[in-house]
Amino acid sequence: MNEALVAELAGLLPAAAVVSMPSDVEPYARDQGPIVEFALPSAVVWAESTEQVQLILRWAYTHQVDVVPRGAGTGVSGGAHATAGCLVLNLERMNRILDLRPLDETAVVEPGVINADLNAAAASHGLMYAPDPASYRISTIGGNVATNAGGLRCAKYGVTRDSILALDVVLADGTLIHTGVQTFKGVAGYDLTSLFVGSEGTLGIVVGITVRLRYLPHSEQTLAAFFPDVQAAAAGVLAVGQARVQPAIMELLDGMTLAALDGVHGSDLRERGGALLLIQTDGFGAEAEAVVVRGVLTSLGGTVDAQDASEAARLIDLRRHSRGDEVDDEFRVGEDVAVPRSQLVHYIAQLERVAAEHSVLLKVVAHAGDGNLHPTFWVSAVEGEEGMTRLELALDESVRLALELGGTITGEHGVGQYKLRWLPWEQGEQVLELQRQIKDLFDPRGILNPGKAITARA
């Protein structure tokens, strides 16, 4: 995209809506995912209304300019990495809660609304928005929709798709459509709402979101169960399920993760055990369920402590920070596989074997209640290309193992750019081609977030 086109777009929008200087666009060139390939965008544009999004897309469609949509940039799969010559469409300024209907238990929001802000507004009515990714304090609802984000409460309340009732979407040519219903049930026609959720901005730009709200729990009980090792903790997950208790939160952290958290936050988690199973029950039956969970985990050799409200909040917050920050002296990649819960113990043992055989370091955290694991592999940066080669081999093997066990390459982070190489391992060519045909139908000129979410034709 040349300077004349940038100037033309800027002339159609309010002052300062478009920037193109390299220093101005660089902060918006990538998300938090691993770098496969990205470039500085030609320009970044901020939209403040649905009409502006329509205008921008009509302009991009006419001039064949690629558009990469962006929220807060908290994605971890490269779904918002810029491509050469593209326009980054930033939706952060579309951040209004348009309607909150306590009696209907729904809300209508713009895509730039922060997850935590929606929850704060809903809480005053005794309600909550259930999906709660680790980045909920800064991630946007639009970004959550784009990746079908999950979070700690997934075990009981499901992922983002389970809380989306309707969408307003601007298509590649600027056409505005509405999908879905305002009711909890509705089965007329194809479910286009679910199709857009998780499509990572490749089919249309979401500009309005109708969400289903849930009741704030009457009470909560949080248990911290420490085990000698991660396999024993994973066995505890299955035992709780066999007791027919459905926790709202069931998170697993291995010893390496506990030690890393201690180093950063000054906690003493690693001294208390080799792995932690963090469980929260909620609702009117929270206390009764917690009693059952305590008995089950104690019988398996766990040391189980009930947490008061402040300590429970601290532990859950530590869990949200367990992915860790990028550091300059390490090559580190966190993954997002999911396996059937019956395979948790076996898969974690296989991850440890893979790490040992390839001489890479490993830590594991998991939304254990639904079998979604986030293993992080890393090597020292001083190992250079040889270390990176071992790291990539370990990642590939870990993904293949998950698929062999009936799992998936991504439970909640999306395919983005980084996981494209693994997508054909999970989905057959006929399915991949159907997805390409859907992409062609919605985006015939291929301008919406190209190179993300689905594989290109050979």
Secondary structure, 3 states (H helix, E strand, C coil): CCHHHHHHHHHHCCCCCEECCHHHHHHHCCCCCCCCCCCCCCEEEECCCHHHHHHHHHHHHHHCCCEEEECCCCCCCCCCCCCCCCEEEECCCCCCEEEEECCCCEEEECCCCEHHHHHHHHHCCCEECCCCCCCCCCCEHHHHHHHCCCCCCHHHHCCHHHHEEEEEEECCCCCEEEEECCCCCCCCCCCHHHHHCCCCCCCCEEEEEEEECEECCCCEEEEEEEECCHHHHHHHHHHHHHCCCCCCEEEEEEHHHHHHHHHHHCCCHHHHCCEEEEEEEECCCHHHHHHHHHHHHHHCCCEEEEECHHHHHHHHHHHHCCCCCCCCCEEEEECCCECCHHHHHHHHHHHHHHHHHCCCEEEEEEEHHHCEEEEEEEEEHHHHHHHHHHHHHHHHHHHHHHHHCCCECCCCCCCCCHHHHHHHHHCCHHHHHHHHHHHHHHCCCCCECCCCCCCCCC
